[in-house]
Amino acid sequence: MANPRWRHRPEGSNWGDFGPDDQNGRLNLITPENVRQGLAEAREGLVFCLSLPLDYPGGNLLNERRHPPVLRP
């Protein structure tokens, strides 16, 4: 199912596997059954945030190509 546009994909890459207009990538592999299995693992009903602040870790010291978003009103 690989898109012929990708002649030299990195090993393990799924570039093009879900069509040329795909925006979800590997999220396409999450099925309703996977979601049900995940829900079955819940024991206490606790919730917590997995996201990081938009400016964390701030700056681009470790990666000069990284630029934190600029928040504007």
Buried (B, 14 or more C-beta within 10 A) or exposed (E): EEBEEEEEBEEEEBEBBBEEEBEEEEEEEEEEEEEEEEEEEEEEEEEEEEEEEEEEEEEEEEEEEEEEEEEEE
